[in-house]
Amino acid sequence: MKNRVLILIPILFFLMLQISHAQDSSFTEVTDIDMLKAKLSLHTESTNSIESNFVQEKHLWMLNEVLISEGVFLFKKEHSVRWQYNTPIEYTIVIHNGVFTIISNNKVNEFGIDSNPLFHEINKMIVTAIRGDFIDNPDFTALFFENNDQYLARLKPTNSKVGAMLETIEIFFDKQNMEVVKVVFKEPGDDFTSIVFKDKEINSYLSDDRFLIEKK
């Protein structure tokens, strides 16, 4: 199960340069947190869908190389998500109508989110990262930083089971439009996954058919 979860955590996503974690000297703590929370809440409420290409980098301390994957990401309010990895292998994760589906090697595996506490927590984590929907969320403690171009929210899970496999989530927002531009998932130790979005379309029409799985 742990290996499967670690495959899911790449899930996550958002965006293109090697990470400069929050310790990066270019980031300083946000002084007006209420202002930032208000801007994030407004953007979250107005975001109904996201369609984007993504580049994912998986950094493993035991390997010298970085594992790079590319694909297409879809999100539809409230909780429909599709991660479609196209290279170097085809691999798809879909969350829709309370079902967590993994498609790999032409095999389809489904898991009921509510019947599986671990997948329930992973689902909440994904949606939180995607939507930036973490304001006063009891599932995370949050610290906020900024530089000239971006805001950075560093989230630490309060759930001990999630914390055992995921130390922090770092979400980078563009200051001009408050869109998520990068997400970094840090595991205990030195391993981390970064996901960068490009060619995003916000609030375009997404049919539910985009989240349905064709079973062969």
N, C-alpha and C positions, 0 to 999 in steps of 0.2 A: 504493500500500500504506500509506503513512504516513497519508493521510486516513482510510483504513479503520481503522487502529489507533487514531487519535485518536477515532473514533466509539466504538470499543470501550472506551476508557479511561473513558468516563463511567460505564462500568461502574464502574461502579462507583461507589459508593454511599454511603450511610447518612445525612444527617439534618438539619435544618430551619432552622437559623439561619445567617446569613452567617458565614463561617469566622473564627475567631480563631486563627490558626496558633500553633504552639508558642511563638512568641516572645511570645504574650500574657502580660502580667505576672502574670496570675492563676495561671499554671502554674509550678511549680518542679520541679527534678530530684528523682526518687524516690531516697530514701536506702537503702531496703531492697529492692534489686532481686531478691534471691533469693526473698523473700516474694511479690513481684508475679509473678514467673515461675511459682512454684508455683500461685498462684491462676489464672493464665491457662491453664496446662497442664491443671488439673483441669476448668476450664470447657470447654476445647476437647475433651477426651476425652468429656465428658458431653453434648455437643451433636451430635445425630444429624440434625436437620433444622431448617430455618428457613423460615417463610412470612411475608411481610411486604409491606405497601405501602411505596413509597418516593417521595421527592421529590428530584430531582437538579437541581443548579444548575451551569451551565457559565459560567465567568467568562473572558471574552476581553479582553485589554488593548485591542484595537482597537475594541471595541464598548462603548457606554455602558450598554446593557441587559444583563441577565442572562438566559440562555436556560434556561428552566425546563421540565423534563419530569417526568411522573408515571407510575407503573406498579406492577407486582407482581413481587416477587422470590421465588424458590424456591431452596433449597439442600438437598441430601440427601447424606449421607455415603456414599461417600468424596468423589467428585468430580463430582456432578451439579449443574448450575447452570442456572437459567433467569431471564433478565432480560426481562421483557415490558413494553415501553414502550407506554402507551395514549394519552397526550397529550403534545405537540400532534400527533404523528404516531405511527402504529403501527409498531413496530420490535421485533424479538425476537432475543435472543442465547441460544443453548442450548449447553451443554457436557455431553455425555453419551456414555458408552461410547467415549471417546477421539476423539470427533468434535466439532469446533467448527462450529456452524451459525448462519448469519445469515439472518433472514427480513425482507425489506424490499420494499415495493411488490409483494407477492404473489410475489416471487422468492425461491427457496431456494438458498443457496450453502453448500456443506459443505467443510470443511478437516480433514484428518487431523492431529491435534495432534502426534503423534510424528514425522510426516513433514515437519513445518514447524517449524523451530527457533523462529521468532518467535512463532507461536501456542502453542507449548509453553511458552515463557516467560510469555506473557500468561496462560495457564491457571494456571500456578503462582502468579502474582501475584494473580489473582482469588481463588483458593481460600485463599491465605495471608491476604488481607485479610478475607475473609468469616469464616473460622474463627478468626482471631487466632492462626494456627498458625505463628508465626515465632520461637519460642523456640529459640535456638541454631541458627537456620536459616542455612546458609552463603551463601544467595542474597541476604541482606540484612545490613547493619549496623543496629543498633537503639539508640535513646536513649529513655529513659522519663521522663515528667513526670506531675505530679498537681496537682489543686486540691481543693477541698472535696468536689466531686461526681464527678469523673471522673479516670481515668488516660488518659494520652496516650502512644502509642508512635509514634515517628517512624522510619520505615524508609527506608534508602537502598539501592537495588539495587546489588549488586556486579557484575552482568553489564553490560558496557559497552554492548551493543546496547539493553538495556532502559533503562539510564541515559541514553541519547541521546534517548529520548522521554519518560521519566518520571524526574523528579528525586527526589521523595520520595513516600511514602505516609504519611499521618497517620491513625491509627486511634484513635478516642475510645471508651473503655469506661465504662459506668456502674459506679461503685464498689460499689454494693449487690449487683448480680447478675452483674457482669463481662460483660454483653452489649455487643456493639458497638452504639454509638448513632450514630456518624457516621464516614465515611471521606472523606478529602480526597486527591485525586490531583493533585500539583503537577508541571507540565511545566516544562522549562527555559524561563526567562523568567518572565513574570508570569501566564500562563494557569493556571487550576486548575479542577477539578471537585469538587464536594462532593455526597455522597449521604446522605440522612437517612432512616432507617426509622421507620415508625409502624405501630401495630396489629400488632406481631410475635406470632407463635405459634411457640414453641420445642418441638421434639420431637413435633409432631403427625404423624399418618401422612400420608406423601406417596407415592402410587403412582408407579411408573416411567413410567406413561402420561403423567404431567404433563410429562415431559421428552422425549416422542416428538414428532416433527414429521409432520404430515399433509401429504403431498405431493400436489398437485393435478395 
